[in-house]
Amino acid sequence: MMKSVPKKSNSMKLTVILLALVLAIIIIPQVIHTDAEFGGADGEAEALITEINPGYEAWFSSFYEPASGEIESLLFASQAALGAGIVGYYIGTTRTKKKVRDYMEEVKNDNR
């Protein structure tokens, strides 16, 4: 017998709640710490490279430079969330297809 599948409305509620949590995780630190600097590994790496080799010249530069470090962090976090959403969608659809396939085999075997 197939396990119960949650109703679509419950699934939609969960999706909205999770999306709201993701947005809260992104926005709340920006609001609470408006004067904080959210630095990343890029700045640390640049400082270390300059310390090791002061004459080093970068061979590539970004085509877009965000206005501030906070915006850069927001873009990075949004990109990570989008990637996680795509991976989660793929995993969810793969699991659902397997459940449907197993259910169809079960129904087929019961009808014999």
N, C-alpha and C positions, 0 to 999 in steps of 0.2 A: 504494500500500500504506500502511496506517495505521501511524503510529509506535507503538512499544511503550508501553503504559500501565503505570505501576508497579503492583505488586500492592497490594491493600488493606492488608496488614500493614505494608508499607514506608511507606505513606501514614500509617497510624496511628502508627507509630514516630516519623515526622517531626513529626506533630502534637503528640505527647506531648513530644518534645524541645523544640520551639519554645515550647510552653506552659511548660515548666520554665524555659527561658531567660527568658521574660517575667517569670515570678514571681521568678526570681533577680535580675533587673534592678530589680524593685520592692523586694524585701525586703533584699538585701545592703546597699545604702546606709543603710537604716534601722538595721541591726545594727552596721555599722562605725562610723557617725557618730551615736551615740545622742544626743549633746549638741549636734549641729549644728542650725542653723536653716535650713530649706529654704523661703526666702521666694519669693514670686512677684511678678508685675507688679502685682497689685492693691494691695499695700502701697506700692510705689513710686509708683503713680499717685495714691493717696490723699495721700501726702506732698507730691507736686508740686502737686496741686490746693489743698491747705491752704496751701502756700507762695504760690501765685498769688492765691488768694481765701480769706483766713482765715475769713470769715463764711459760707462755703459749707456748706449743709446737704444731706445725701444725701436723695434723694426715694424711695429704695427700700432695703429691708434684707432680708437673707437670712432665709428661714424656718428654716434649719438652720445652725448654727454648729458646725463640728467642734471637738473638744476641744483640738487643737493644730495647728500648721502642718504637722507631719509627716503627720497623718491627712488633712488637706486635700490635701496633695500625693499621698498614696496614692490617695485617691478620684479625684483628677484624672487620675492615671496609669492607674488602672483604667478610668475612663471612656474615655480615649483608646485603650487596648488593646481595649476592647469595640467601639468604633467602627471601629478598624482591622480587627478580626476580621470585622465585618459587611461592610465594604467588600471584604476579601479573599475572603470566602465568595461574595459576588456576582460578583466577577471570576472566581473559580474555576468557579462553576456556568455562567457565560456562556461561558467558554472550552470547558468540557466539552461543553456543548450544541452549540457550533460544530463541535467535533471529531466528535461523533456524527453531526451533520447531514452533514458532509463525507464521513465514512466511509460513511454510507448512500447518498449520491449516487454514491460510488465503486463500491460493491457493485452498485447499480442499473445503472450504466454497464457494468460488467464482465459482467453477466448478459445484456446485449443481444446 
